[in-house]
C-alpha cells in the first residue's frame, strides 16, 4: 500500500493526479488489504492518519487499526 499527499488544487474532474509518497508498506511489514483511511487534526494542530482493514473472514488475514501522526518537514 502507499499513502500519497496530493495538493487539493490538483483534484478536479478528469485529472490524473500524483503526489509525494508519505508511507509505503507491503507484506514484508505484514500489512495488506487496507480498506479505509480517515484524516483529522488534533487540538494542537497535528495531522493524524487512521487506517483500517478487516480480515475478510480469512485465516490468512487479520483486522487491523493503524494510526500515525504525520510529521511534515
PQR file of N, CA, C, O and H, with PARSE charges and radii, in Angstrom:
ATOM      1  N   UNK A   1       0.845  -1.172   0.000 -0.4000 1.5000
ATOM      2  CA  UNK A   1       0.000   0.000   0.000 -0.0000 2.0000
ATOM      3  C   UNK A   1       0.886   1.229   0.000  0.5500 1.7000
ATOM      4  O   UNK A   1       2.033   1.188   0.445 -0.5500 1.4000
ATOM      5  N   UNK A   2       0.348   2.299  -0.495 -0.4000 1.5000
ATOM      6  CA  UNK A   2       1.030   3.594  -0.454 -0.0000 2.0000
ATOM      7  C   UNK A   2       0.041   4.654  -0.010  0.5500 1.7000
ATOM      8  O   UNK A   2      -1.144   4.599  -0.340 -0.5500 1.4000
ATOM      9  H   UNK A   2      -0.583   2.332  -0.857  0.4000 1.0000
ATOM     10  N   UNK A   3       0.539   5.608   0.735 -0.4000 1.5000
ATOM     11  CA  UNK A   3      -0.218   6.819   1.043 -0.0000 2.0000
ATOM     12  C   UNK A   3       0.544   7.960   0.402  0.5500 1.7000
ATOM     13  O   UNK A   3       1.740   8.135   0.637 -0.5500 1.4000
ATOM     14  H   UNK A   3       1.502   5.653   1.003  0.4000 1.0000
ATOM     15  N   UNK A   4      -0.158   8.733  -0.410 -0.4000 1.5000
ATOM     16  CA  UNK A   4       0.455   9.863  -1.101 -0.0000 2.0000
ATOM     17  C   UNK A   4      -0.230  11.158  -0.701  0.5500 1.7000
ATOM     18  O   UNK A   4      -1.420  11.167  -0.387 -0.5500 1.4000
ATOM     19  H   UNK A   4      -1.129   8.590  -0.601  0.4000 1.0000
ATOM     20  N   UNK A   5       0.508  12.231  -0.712 -0.4000 1.5000
ATOM     21  CA  UNK A   5      -0.051  13.558  -0.444 -0.0000 2.0000
ATOM     22  C   UNK A   5      -0.259  14.261  -1.779  0.5500 1.7000
ATOM     23  O   UNK A   5       0.689  14.494  -2.529 -0.5500 1.4000
ATOM     24  H   UNK A   5       1.475  12.224  -0.967  0.4000 1.0000
ATOM     25  N   UNK A   6      -1.509  14.593  -2.060 -0.4000 1.5000
ATOM     26  CA  UNK A   6      -1.863  15.235  -3.323 -0.0000 2.0000
ATOM     27  C   UNK A   6      -2.473  16.595  -3.009  0.5500 1.7000
ATOM     28  O   UNK A   6      -3.442  16.672  -2.254 -0.5500 1.4000
ATOM     29  H   UNK A   6      -2.279  14.403  -1.451  0.4000 1.0000
ATOM     30  N   UNK A   7      -1.927  17.663  -3.567 -0.4000 1.5000
ATOM     31  CA  UNK A   7      -2.491  19.001  -3.321 -0.0000 2.0000
ATOM     32  C   UNK A   7      -3.958  19.059  -3.761  0.5500 1.7000
ATOM     33  O   UNK A   7      -4.299  18.580  -4.842 -0.5500 1.4000
ATOM     34  H   UNK A   7      -1.139  17.601  -4.180  0.4000 1.0000
ATOM     35  N   UNK A   8      -4.814  19.637  -2.940 -0.4000 1.5000
ATOM     36  CA  UNK A   8      -6.241  19.689  -3.228 -0.0000 2.0000
ATOM     37  C   UNK A   8      -6.524  20.399  -4.551  0.5500 1.7000
ATOM     38  O   UNK A   8      -7.496  20.069  -5.230 -0.5500 1.4000
ATOM     39  H   UNK A   8      -4.537  20.026  -2.061  0.4000 1.0000
ATOM     40  N   UNK A   9      -5.703  21.353  -4.917 -0.4000 1.5000
ATOM     41  CA  UNK A   9      -5.890  22.063  -6.179 -0.0000 2.0000
ATOM     42  C   UNK A   9      -5.701  21.179  -7.395  0.5500 1.7000
ATOM     43  O   UNK A   9      -6.164  21.517  -8.485 -0.5500 1.4000
ATOM     44  H   UNK A   9      -4.913  21.622  -4.365  0.4000 1.0000
ATOM     45  N   UNK A  10      -5.019  20.034  -7.223 -0.4000 1.5000
ATOM     46  CA  UNK A  10      -4.804  19.090  -8.327 -0.0000 2.0000
ATOM     47  C   UNK A  10      -6.008  18.173  -8.550  0.5500 1.7000
ATOM     48  O   UNK A  10      -6.115  17.523  -9.590 -0.5500 1.4000
ATOM     49  H   UNK A  10      -4.644  19.759  -6.338  0.4000 1.0000
ATOM     50  N   UNK A  11      -6.908  18.126  -7.573 -0.4000 1.5000
ATOM     51  CA  UNK A  11      -8.058  17.218  -7.652 -0.0000 2.0000
ATOM     52  C   UNK A  11      -9.205  17.937  -8.348  0.5500 1.7000
ATOM     53  O   UNK A  11      -9.765  18.899  -7.822 -0.5500 1.4000
ATOM     54  H   UNK A  11      -6.821  18.654  -6.729  0.4000 1.0000
ATOM     55  N   UNK A  12      -9.547  17.453  -9.547 -0.4000 1.5000
ATOM     56  CA  UNK A  12     -10.642  18.024 -10.325 -0.0000 2.0000
ATOM     57  C   UNK A  12     -11.115  16.965 -11.310  0.5500 1.7000
ATOM     58  O   UNK A  12     -10.386  16.010 -11.578 -0.5500 1.4000
ATOM     59  H   UNK A  12      -9.092  16.672  -9.974  0.4000 1.0000
ATOM     60  N   UNK A  13     -12.300  17.109 -11.845 -0.4000 1.5000
ATOM     61  CA  UNK A  13     -12.826  16.081 -12.768 -0.0000 2.0000
ATOM     62  C   UNK A  13     -11.872  15.840 -13.938  0.5500 1.7000
ATOM     63  O   UNK A  13     -11.400  16.780 -14.577 -0.5500 1.4000
ATOM     64  H   UNK A  13     -12.893  17.884 -11.628  0.4000 1.0000
ATOM     65  N   UNK A  14     -11.603  14.573 -14.200 -0.4000 1.5000
ATOM     66  CA  UNK A  14     -10.772  14.182 -15.325 -0.0000 2.0000
ATOM     67  C   UNK A  14      -9.281  14.282 -15.104  0.5500 1.7000
ATOM     68  O   UNK A  14      -8.504  13.885 -15.972 -0.5500 1.4000
ATOM     69  H   UNK A  14     -11.987  13.810 -13.680  0.4000 1.0000
ATOM     70  N   UNK A  15      -8.859  14.806 -13.957 -0.4000 1.5000
ATOM     71  CA  UNK A  15      -7.424  14.977 -13.698 -0.0000 2.0000
ATOM     72  C   UNK A  15      -6.768  13.645 -13.377  0.5500 1.7000
ATOM     73  O   UNK A  15      -7.379  12.774 -12.757 -0.5500 1.4000
ATOM     74  H   UNK A  15      -9.490  15.128 -13.252  0.4000 1.0000
ATOM     75  N   UNK A  16      -5.524  13.493 -13.799 -0.4000 1.5000
ATOM     76  CA  UNK A  16      -4.673  12.386 -13.378 -0.0000 2.0000
ATOM     77  C   UNK A  16      -3.734  12.972 -12.336  0.5500 1.7000
ATOM     78  O   UNK A  16      -2.967  13.887 -12.635 -0.5500 1.4000
ATOM     79  H   UNK A  16      -5.027  14.200 -14.302  0.4000 1.0000
ATOM     80  N   UNK A  17      -3.790  12.455 -11.124 -0.4000 1.5000
ATOM     81  CA  UNK A  17      -3.027  13.053 -10.034 -0.0000 2.0000
ATOM     82  C   UNK A  17      -1.899  12.147  -9.588  0.5500 1.7000
ATOM     83  O   UNK A  17      -1.955  10.929  -9.756 -0.5500 1.4000
ATOM     84  H   UNK A  17      -4.413  11.712 -10.881  0.4000 1.0000
ATOM     85  N   UNK A  18      -0.883  12.753  -9.021 -0.4000 1.5000
ATOM     86  CA  UNK A  18       0.258  12.049  -8.459 -0.0000 2.0000
ATOM     87  C   UNK A  18       0.783  12.922  -7.335  0.5500 1.7000
ATOM     88  O   UNK A  18       0.639  14.144  -7.375 -0.5500 1.4000
ATOM     89  H   UNK A  18      -0.838  13.743  -8.884  0.4000 1.0000
ATOM     90  N   UNK A  19       1.384  12.312  -6.348 -0.4000 1.5000
ATOM     91  CA  UNK A  19       1.899  13.093  -5.239 -0.0000 2.0000
ATOM     92  C   UNK A  19       3.027  12.376  -4.534  0.5500 1.7000
ATOM     93  O   UNK A  19       3.339  11.221  -4.824 -0.5500 1.4000
ATOM     94  H   UNK A  19       1.501  11.320  -6.316  0.4000 1.0000
ATOM     95  N   UNK A  20       3.623  13.084  -3.610 -0.4000 1.5000
ATOM     96  CA  UNK A  20       4.737  12.537  -2.841 -0.0000 2.0000
ATOM     97  C   UNK A  20       4.272  11.355  -1.995  0.5500 1.7000
ATOM     98  O   UNK A  20       3.213  11.411  -1.370 -0.5500 1.4000
ATOM     99  H   UNK A  20       3.369  14.022  -3.375  0.4000 1.0000
ATOM    100  N   UNK A  21       5.065  10.289  -1.979 -0.4000 1.5000
ATOM    101  CA  UNK A  21       4.760   9.114  -1.162 -0.0000 2.0000
ATOM    102  C   UNK A  21       5.112   9.443   0.289  0.5500 1.7000
ATOM    103  O   UNK A  21       6.252   9.786   0.601 -0.5500 1.4000
ATOM    104  H   UNK A  21       5.925  10.244  -2.488  0.4000 1.0000
ATOM    105  N   UNK A  22       4.110   9.334   1.172 -0.4000 1.5000
ATOM    106  CA  UNK A  22       4.328   9.583   2.601 -0.0000 2.0000
ATOM    107  C   UNK A  22       4.631   8.308   3.364  0.5500 1.7000
ATOM    108  O   UNK A  22       5.356   8.316   4.360 -0.5500 1.4000
ATOM    109  H   UNK A  22       3.183   9.055   0.919  0.4000 1.0000
ATOM    110  N   UNK A  23       4.060   7.206   2.876 -0.4000 1.5000
ATOM    111  CA  UNK A  23       4.180   5.937   3.593 -0.0000 2.0000
ATOM    112  C   UNK A  23       4.023   4.810   2.585  0.5500 1.7000
ATOM    113  O   UNK A  23       3.180   4.877   1.690 -0.5500 1.4000
ATOM    114  H   UNK A  23       3.472   7.200   2.067  0.4000 1.0000
ATOM    115  N   UNK A  24       4.839   3.778   2.737 -0.4000 1.5000
ATOM    116  CA  UNK A  24       4.747   2.629   1.855 -0.0000 2.0000
ATOM    117  C   UNK A  24       4.993   1.369   2.675  0.5500 1.7000
ATOM    118  O   UNK A  24       5.947   1.300   3.449 -0.5500 1.4000
ATOM    119  H   UNK A  24       5.524   3.725   3.464  0.4000 1.0000
ATOM    120  N   UNK A  25       4.132   0.380   2.501 -0.4000 1.5000
ATOM    121  CA  UNK A  25       4.294  -0.879   3.236 -0.0000 2.0000
ATOM    122  C   UNK A  25       3.739  -2.012   2.390  0.5500 1.7000
ATOM    123  O   UNK A  25       2.847  -1.810   1.567 -0.5500 1.4000
ATOM    124  H   UNK A  25       3.357   0.436   1.872  0.4000 1.0000
ATOM    125  N   UNK A  26       4.273  -3.195   2.601 -0.4000 1.5000
ATOM    126  CA  UNK A  26       3.798  -4.375   1.896 -0.0000 2.0000
ATOM    127  C   UNK A  26       3.862  -5.566   2.848  0.5500 1.7000
ATOM    128  O   UNK A  26       3.965  -5.389   4.062 -0.5500 1.4000
ATOM    129  H   UNK A  26       4.998  -3.359   3.270  0.4000 1.0000
ATOM    130  N   UNK A  27       3.803  -6.750   2.312 -0.4000 1.5000
ATOM    131  CA  UNK A  27       3.777  -7.928   3.167 -0.0000 2.0000
ATOM    132  C   UNK A  27       5.047  -8.116   3.995  0.5500 1.7000
ATOM    133  O   UNK A  27       5.039  -8.864   4.973 -0.5500 1.4000
ATOM    134  H   UNK A  27       3.720  -6.894   1.326  0.4000 1.0000
ATOM    135  N   UNK A  28       6.127  -7.454   3.621 -0.4000 1.5000
ATOM    136  CA  UNK A  28       7.329  -7.511   4.470 -0.0000 2.0000
ATOM    137  C   UNK A  28       7.039  -6.927   5.844  0.5500 1.7000
ATOM    138  O   UNK A  28       7.663  -7.313   6.832 -0.5500 1.4000
ATOM    139  H   UNK A  28       6.134  -6.847   2.827  0.4000 1.0000
ATOM    140  N   UNK A  29       6.088  -5.992   5.908 -0.4000 1.5000
ATOM    141  CA  UNK A  29       5.685  -5.361   7.165 -0.0000 2.0000
ATOM    142  C   UNK A  29       4.396  -5.992   7.712  0.5500 1.7000
ATOM    143  O   UNK A  29       3.806  -5.502   8.675 -0.5500 1.4000
ATOM    144  H   UNK A  29       5.581  -5.678   5.106  0.4000 1.0000
ATOM    145  N   UNK A  30       3.976  -7.093   7.070 -0.4000 1.5000
ATOM    146  CA  UNK A  30       2.748  -7.788   7.431 -0.0000 2.0000
ATOM    147  C   UNK A  30       1.533  -6.871   7.372  0.5500 1.7000
ATOM    148  O   UNK A  30       0.624  -6.968   8.196 -0.5500 1.4000
ATOM    149  H   UNK A  30       4.454  -7.491   6.288  0.4000 1.0000
ATOM    150  N   UNK A  31       1.534  -5.975   6.381 -0.4000 1.5000
ATOM    151  CA  UNK A  31       0.413  -5.062   6.159 -0.0000 2.0000
ATOM    152  C   UNK A  31      -0.116  -5.301   4.757  0.5500 1.7000
ATOM    153  O   UNK A  31       0.634  -5.265   3.781 -0.5500 1.4000
ATOM    154  H   UNK A  31       2.273  -5.896   5.712  0.4000 1.0000
ATOM    155  N   UNK A  32      -1.412  -5.544   4.669 -0.4000 1.5000
ATOM    156  CA  UNK A  32      -2.050  -5.662   3.357 -0.0000 2.0000
ATOM    157  C   UNK A  32      -3.521  -5.312   3.505  0.5500 1.7000
ATOM    158  O   UNK A  32      -4.023  -5.171   4.620 -0.5500 1.4000
ATOM    159  H   UNK A  32      -2.021  -5.572   5.461  0.4000 1.0000
ATOM    160  N   UNK A  33      -4.196  -5.175   2.401 -0.4000 1.5000
ATOM    161  CA  UNK A  33      -5.643  -5.098   2.392 -0.0000 2.0000
ATOM    162  C   UNK A  33      -6.217  -3.940   3.206  0.5500 1.7000
ATOM    163  O   UNK A  33      -7.285  -4.096   3.797 -0.5500 1.4000
ATOM    164  H   UNK A  33      -3.787  -5.289   1.495  0.4000 1.0000
ATOM    165  N   UNK A  34      -5.560  -2.801   3.259 -0.4000 1.5000
ATOM    166  CA  UNK A  34      -6.112  -1.652   3.981 -0.0000 2.0000
ATOM    167  C   UNK A  34      -7.305  -1.124   3.194  0.5500 1.7000
ATOM    168  O   UNK A  34      -7.231  -0.959   1.976 -0.5500 1.4000
ATOM    169  H   UNK A  34      -4.692  -2.674   2.779  0.4000 1.0000
ATOM    170  N   UNK A  35      -8.396  -0.863   3.891 -0.4000 1.5000
ATOM    171  CA  UNK A  35      -9.645  -0.545   3.216 -0.0000 2.0000
ATOM    172  C   UNK A  35     -10.214   0.822   3.559  0.5500 1.7000
ATOM    173  O   UNK A  35     -11.094   1.312   2.851 -0.5500 1.4000
ATOM    174  H   UNK A  35      -8.455  -0.997   4.880  0.4000 1.0000
ATOM    175  N   UNK A  36      -9.742   1.441   4.607 -0.4000 1.5000
ATOM    176  CA  UNK A  36     -10.294   2.734   4.990 -0.0000 2.0000
ATOM    177  C   UNK A  36      -9.219   3.665   5.490  0.5500 1.7000
ATOM    178  O   UNK A  36      -8.230   3.233   6.083 -0.5500 1.4000
ATOM    179  H   UNK A  36      -9.026   1.044   5.182  0.4000 1.0000
ATOM    180  N   UNK A  37      -9.418   4.957   5.246 -0.4000 1.5000
ATOM    181  CA  UNK A  37      -8.483   5.994   5.689 -0.0000 2.0000
ATOM    182  C   UNK A  37      -9.286   7.178   6.208  0.5500 1.7000
ATOM    183  O   UNK A  37     -10.199   7.658   5.537 -0.5500 1.4000
ATOM    184  H   UNK A  37     -10.221   5.308   4.764  0.4000 1.0000
ATOM    185  N   UNK A  38      -8.949   7.639   7.391 -0.4000 1.5000
ATOM    186  CA  UNK A  38      -9.528   8.854   7.955 -0.0000 2.0000
ATOM    187  C   UNK A  38      -8.379   9.779   8.332  0.5500 1.7000
ATOM    188  O   UNK A  38      -7.323   9.322   8.770 -0.5500 1.4000
ATOM    189  H   UNK A  38      -8.207   7.249   7.936  0.4000 1.0000
ATOM    190  N   UNK A  39      -8.587  11.065   8.162 -0.4000 1.5000
ATOM    191  CA  UNK A  39      -7.572  12.074   8.491 -0.0000 2.0000
ATOM    192  C   UNK A  39      -8.232  13.125   9.374  0.5500 1.7000
ATOM    193  O   UNK A  39      -9.322  13.610   9.068 -0.5500 1.4000
ATOM    194  H   UNK A  39      -9.445  11.436   7.806  0.4000 1.0000
ATOM    195  N   UNK A  40      -7.569  13.472  10.467 -0.4000 1.5000
ATOM    196  CA  UNK A  40      -8.094  14.558  11.303 -0.0000 2.0000
ATOM    197  C   UNK A  40      -6.950  15.348  11.917  0.5500 1.7000
ATOM    198  O   UNK A  40      -5.819  14.870  12.008 -0.5500 1.4000
ATOM    199  H   UNK A  40      -6.684  13.079  10.716  0.4000 1.0000
ATOM    200  N   UNK A  41      -7.268  16.566  12.334 -0.4000 1.5000
ATOM    201  CA  UNK A  41      -6.320  17.433  13.028 -0.0000 2.0000
ATOM    202  C   UNK A  41      -6.623  17.394  14.512  0.5500 1.7000
ATOM    203  O   UNK A  41      -7.785  17.438  14.917 -0.5500 1.4000
ATOM    204  H   UNK A  41      -8.187  16.954  12.259  0.4000 1.0000
ATOM    205  N   UNK A  42      -5.577  17.310  15.325 -0.4000 1.5000
ATOM    206  CA  UNK A  42      -5.758  17.356  16.775 -0.0000 2.0000
ATOM    207  C   UNK A  42      -5.909  18.801  17.229  0.5500 1.7000
ATOM    208  O   UNK A  42      -5.736  19.729  16.439 -0.5500 1.4000
ATOM    209  H   UNK A  42      -4.633  17.274  14.996  0.4000 1.0000
ATOM    210  N   UNK A  43      -6.226  18.982  18.481 -0.4000 1.5000
ATOM    211  CA  UNK A  43      -6.377  20.327  19.042 -0.0000 2.0000
ATOM    212  C   UNK A  43      -5.074  21.114  18.968  0.5500 1.7000
ATOM    213  O   UNK A  43      -5.092  22.344  18.963 -0.5500 1.4000
ATOM    214  H   UNK A  43      -6.367  18.228  19.123  0.4000 1.0000
ATOM    215  N   UNK A  44      -3.939  20.410  18.911 -0.4000 1.5000
ATOM    216  CA  UNK A  44      -2.642  21.080  18.838 -0.0000 2.0000
ATOM    217  C   UNK A  44      -2.151  21.249  17.400  0.5500 1.7000
ATOM    218  O   UNK A  44      -1.044  21.735  17.170 -0.5500 1.4000
ATOM    219  H   UNK A  44      -3.924  19.410  18.915  0.4000 1.0000
ATOM    220  N   UNK A  45      -2.986  20.844  16.426 -0.4000 1.5000
ATOM    221  CA  UNK A  45      -2.640  21.042  15.023 -0.0000 2.0000
ATOM    222  C   UNK A  45      -1.943  19.886  14.342  0.5500 1.7000
ATOM    223  O   UNK A  45      -1.592  19.989  13.166 -0.5500 1.4000
ATOM    224  H   UNK A  45      -3.886  20.450  16.612  0.4000 1.0000
ATOM    225  N   UNK A  46      -1.730  18.775  15.054 -0.4000 1.5000
ATOM    226  CA  UNK A  46      -1.117  17.614  14.414 -0.0000 2.0000
ATOM    227  C   UNK A  46      -2.102  16.980  13.439  0.5500 1.7000
ATOM    228  O   UNK A  46      -3.315  17.021  13.646 -0.5500 1.4000
ATOM    229  H   UNK A  46      -2.015  18.691  16.009  0.4000 1.0000
ATOM    230  N   UNK A  47      -1.559  16.389  12.367 -0.4000 1.5000
ATOM    231  CA  UNK A  47      -2.376  15.662  11.401 -0.0000 2.0000
ATOM    232  C   UNK A  47      -2.242  14.176  11.718  0.5500 1.7000
ATOM    233  O   UNK A  47      -1.136  13.635  11.745 -0.5500 1.4000
ATOM    234  H   UNK A  47      -0.574  16.356  12.198  0.4000 1.0000
ATOM    235  N   UNK A  48      -3.382  13.520  11.960 -0.4000 1.5000
ATOM    236  CA  UNK A  48      -3.396  12.104  12.327 -0.0000 2.0000
ATOM    237  C   UNK A  48      -4.082  11.303  11.221  0.5500 1.7000
ATOM    238  O   UNK A  48      -5.183  11.645  10.789 -0.5500 1.4000
ATOM    239  H   UNK A  48      -4.280  13.959  11.939  0.4000 1.0000
ATOM    240  N   UNK A  49      -3.424  10.239  10.770 -0.4000 1.5000
ATOM    241  CA  UNK A  49      -3.964   9.327   9.770 -0.0000 2.0000
ATOM    242  C   UNK A  49      -4.356   8.036  10.472  0.5500 1.7000
ATOM    243  O   UNK A  49      -3.558   7.468  11.217 -0.5500 1.4000
ATOM    244  H   UNK A  49      -2.530   9.961  11.121  0.4000 1.0000
ATOM    245  N   UNK A  50      -5.580   7.567  10.239 -0.4000 1.5000
ATOM    246  CA  UNK A  50      -6.054   6.318  10.804 -0.0000 2.0000
ATOM    247  C   UNK A  50      -6.449   5.404   9.655  0.5500 1.7000
ATOM    248  O   UNK A  50      -7.250   5.788   8.803 -0.5500 1.4000
ATOM    249  H   UNK A  50      -6.229   8.029   9.633  0.4000 1.0000
ATOM    250  N   UNK A  51      -5.892   4.194   9.624 -0.4000 1.5000
ATOM    251  CA  UNK A  51      -6.186   3.216   8.573 -0.0000 2.0000
ATOM    252  C   UNK A  51      -6.837   1.992   9.199  0.5500 1.7000
ATOM    253  O   UNK A  51      -6.490   1.589  10.310 -0.5500 1.4000
ATOM    254  H   UNK A  51      -5.241   3.882  10.316  0.4000 1.0000
ATOM    255  N   UNK A  52      -7.784   1.405   8.474 -0.4000 1.5000
ATOM    256  CA  UNK A  52      -8.465   0.210   8.971 -0.0000 2.0000
ATOM    257  C   UNK A  52      -8.526  -0.854   7.887  0.5500 1.7000
ATOM    258  O   UNK A  52      -8.521  -0.549   6.694 -0.5500 1.4000
ATOM    259  H   UNK A  52      -8.066   1.732   7.572  0.4000 1.0000
ATOM    260  N   UNK A  53      -8.583  -2.098   8.319 -0.4000 1.5000
ATOM    261  CA  UNK A  53      -8.801  -3.226   7.408 -0.0000 2.0000
ATOM    262  C   UNK A  53      -9.598  -4.282   8.160  0.5500 1.7000
ATOM    263  O   UNK A  53      -9.669  -4.273   9.389 -0.5500 1.4000
ATOM    264  H   UNK A  53      -8.587  -2.346   9.287  0.4000 1.0000
ATOM    265  N   UNK A  54     -10.197  -5.192   7.397 -0.4000 1.5000
ATOM    266  CA  UNK A  54     -10.832  -6.337   8.030 -0.0000 2.0000
ATOM    267  C   UNK A  54     -10.144  -7.604   7.548  0.5500 1.7000
ATOM    268  O   UNK A  54      -9.292  -7.567   6.660 -0.5500 1.4000
ATOM    269  H   UNK A  54     -10.139  -5.200   6.398  0.4000 1.0000
ATOM    270  N   UNK A  55     -10.521  -8.710   8.140 -0.4000 1.5000
ATOM    271  CA  UNK A  55      -9.853  -9.968   7.804 -0.0000 2.0000
ATOM    272  C   UNK A  55     -10.566 -10.745   6.696  0.5500 1.7000
ATOM    273  O   UNK A  55     -10.124 -11.832   6.324 -0.5500 1.4000
ATOM    274  H   UNK A  55     -11.213  -8.740   8.861  0.4000 1.0000
ATOM    275  N   UNK A  56     -11.657 -10.204   6.169 -0.4000 1.5000
ATOM    276  CA  UNK A  56     -12.399 -10.863   5.095 -0.0000 2.0000
ATOM    277  C   UNK A  56     -12.748 -12.312   5.431  0.5500 1.7000
ATOM    278  O   UNK A  56     -12.866 -13.151   4.538 -0.5500 1.4000
ATOM    279  H   UNK A  56     -12.017  -9.321   6.471  0.4000 1.0000
ATOM    280  N   UNK A  57     -12.911 -12.602   6.717 -0.4000 1.5000
ATOM    281  CA  UNK A  57     -13.223 -13.950   7.185 -0.0000 2.0000
ATOM    282  C   UNK A  57     -12.172 -14.962   6.742  0.5500 1.7000
ATOM    283  O   UNK A  57     -12.478 -16.136   6.535 -0.5500 1.4000
ATOM    284  H   UNK A  57     -12.815 -11.921   7.444  0.4000 1.0000
ATOM    285  N   UNK A  58     -10.934 -14.497   6.599 -0.4000 1.5000
ATOM    286  CA  UNK A  58      -9.841 -15.347   6.141 -0.0000 2.0000
ATOM    287  C   UNK A  58      -8.866 -15.611   7.279  0.5500 1.7000
ATOM    288  O   UNK A  58      -8.525 -14.703   8.037 -0.5500 1.4000
ATOM    289  H   UNK A  58     -10.686 -13.543   6.767  0.4000 1.0000
ATOM    290  N   UNK A  59      -8.426 -16.842   7.394 -0.4000 1.5000
ATOM    291  CA  UNK A  59      -7.415 -17.187   8.399 -0.0000 2.0000
ATOM    292  C   UNK A  59      -6.055 -16.601   8.039  0.5500 1.7000
ATOM    293  O   UNK A  59      -5.163 -16.550   8.886 -0.5500 1.4000
ATOM    294  H   UNK A  59      -8.704 -17.579   6.778  0.4000 1.0000
ATOM    295  N   UNK A  60      -5.881 -16.159   6.792 -0.4000 1.5000
ATOM    296  CA  UNK A  60      -4.602 -15.613   6.341 -0.0000 2.0000
ATOM    297  C   UNK A  60      -4.504 -14.100   6.523  0.5500 1.7000
ATOM    298  O   UNK A  60      -3.428 -13.528   6.347 -0.5500 1.4000
ATOM    299  H   UNK A  60      -6.605 -16.201   6.103  0.4000 1.0000
ATOM    300  N   UNK A  61      -5.606 -13.447   6.871 -0.4000 1.5000
ATOM    301  CA  UNK A  61      -5.603 -12.001   7.067 -0.0000 2.0000
ATOM    302  C   UNK A  61      -6.035 -11.694   8.492  0.5500 1.7000
ATOM    303  O   UNK A  61      -6.467 -12.578   9.231 -0.5500 1.4000
ATOM    304  H   UNK A  61      -6.480 -13.912   7.014  0.4000 1.0000
ATOM    305  N   UNK A  62      -5.909 -10.420   8.865 -0.4000 1.5000
ATOM    306  CA  UNK A  62      -6.357 -10.010  10.201 -0.0000 2.0000
ATOM    307  C   UNK A  62      -6.958  -8.623  10.117  0.5500 1.7000
ATOM    308  O   UNK A  62      -6.644  -7.846   9.216 -0.5500 1.4000
ATOM    309  H   UNK A  62      -5.558  -9.702   8.264  0.4000 1.0000
ATOM    310  N   UNK A  63      -7.814  -8.330  11.054 -0.4000 1.5000
ATOM    311  CA  UNK A  63      -8.367  -6.983  11.175 -0.0000 2.0000
ATOM    312  C   UNK A  63      -7.303  -6.116  11.831  0.5500 1.7000
ATOM    313  O   UNK A  63      -6.669  -6.521  12.806 -0.5500 1.4000
ATOM    314  H   UNK A  63      -8.069  -8.962  11.786  0.4000 1.0000
ATOM    315  N   UNK A  64      -7.113  -4.902  11.277 -0.4000 1.5000
ATOM    316  CA  UNK A  64      -6.075  -4.018  11.817 -0.0000 2.0000
ATOM    317  C   UNK A  64      -6.582  -2.592  11.911  0.5500 1.7000
ATOM    318  O   UNK A  64      -7.412  -2.155  11.114 -0.5500 1.4000
ATOM    319  H   UNK A  64      -7.628  -4.573  10.486  0.4000 1.0000
ATOM    320  N   UNK A  65      -6.075  -1.885  12.887 -0.4000 1.5000
ATOM    321  CA  UNK A  65      -6.285  -0.452  13.036 -0.0000 2.0000
ATOM    322  C   UNK A  65      -4.899   0.154  13.225  0.5500 1.7000
ATOM    323  O   UNK A  65      -4.224  -0.130  14.215 -0.5500 1.4000
ATOM    324  H   UNK A  65      -5.401  -2.241  13.535  0.4000 1.0000
ATOM    325  N   UNK A  66      -4.477   0.983  12.286 -0.4000 1.5000
ATOM    326  CA  UNK A  66      -3.169   1.637  12.354 -0.0000 2.0000
ATOM    327  C   UNK A  66      -3.385   3.134  12.465  0.5500 1.7000
ATOM    328  O   UNK A  66      -4.272   3.690  11.816 -0.5500 1.4000
ATOM    329  H   UNK A  66      -5.025   1.214  11.482  0.4000 1.0000
ATOM    330  N   UNK A  67      -2.579   3.785  13.283 -0.4000 1.5000
ATOM    331  CA  UNK A  67      -2.702   5.234  13.428 -0.0000 2.0000
ATOM    332  C   UNK A  67      -1.321   5.860  13.460  0.5500 1.7000
ATOM    333  O   UNK A  67      -0.429   5.410  14.177 -0.5500 1.4000
ATOM    334  H   UNK A  67      -1.859   3.333  13.810  0.4000 1.0000
ATOM    335  N   UNK A  68      -1.164   6.922  12.656 -0.4000 1.5000
ATOM    336  CA  UNK A  68       0.121   7.604  12.526 -0.0000 2.0000
ATOM    337  C   UNK A  68      -0.081   9.103  12.651  0.5500 1.7000
ATOM    338  O   UNK A  68      -1.110   9.636  12.235 -0.5500 1.4000
ATOM    339  H   UNK A  68      -1.890   7.288  12.073  0.4000 1.0000
ATOM    340  N   UNK A  69       0.887   9.768  13.214 -0.4000 1.5000
ATOM    341  CA  UNK A  69       0.914  11.230  13.202 -0.0000 2.0000
ATOM    342  C   UNK A  69       1.838  11.656  12.088  0.5500 1.7000
ATOM    343  O   UNK A  69       2.989  11.222  12.024 -0.5500 1.4000
ATOM    344  H   UNK A  69       1.723   9.335  13.551  0.4000 1.0000
ATOM    345  N   UNK A  70       1.341  12.501  11.212 -0.4000 1.5000
ATOM    346  CA  UNK A  70       2.103  12.961  10.060 -0.0000 2.0000
ATOM    347  C   UNK A  70       3.084  14.043  10.507  0.5500 1.7000
ATOM    348  O   UNK A  70       2.689  15.055  11.087 -0.5500 1.4000
ATOM    349  H   UNK A  70       0.407  12.853  11.263  0.4000 1.0000
ATOM    350  N   UNK A  71       4.342  13.818  10.232 -0.4000 1.5000
ATOM    351  CA  UNK A  71       5.394  14.788  10.553 -0.0000 2.0000
ATOM    352  C   UNK A  71       5.830  15.432   9.258  0.5500 1.7000
ATOM    353  O   UNK A  71       6.390  14.768   8.386 -0.5500 1.4000
ATOM    354  H   UNK A  71       4.662  12.997   9.761  0.4000 1.0000
ATOM    355  N   UNK A  72       5.579  16.715   9.128 -0.4000 1.5000
ATOM    356  CA  UNK A  72       5.941  17.434   7.907 -0.0000 2.0000
ATOM    357  C   UNK A  72       7.276  18.146   8.096  0.5500 1.7000
ATOM    358  O   UNK A  72       7.582  18.621   9.190 -0.5500 1.4000
ATOM    359  H   UNK A  72       5.124  17.254   9.836  0.4000 1.0000
ATOM    360  N   UNK A  73       8.078  18.221   7.018 -0.4000 1.5000
ATOM    361  CA  UNK A  73       9.380  18.885   7.146 -0.0000 2.0000
ATOM    362  C   UNK A  73       9.228  20.384   7.375  0.5500 1.7000
ATOM    363  O   UNK A  73      10.226  21.093   7.504 -0.5500 1.4000
ATOM    364  H   UNK A  73       7.830  17.835   6.129  0.4000 1.0000
TER
END
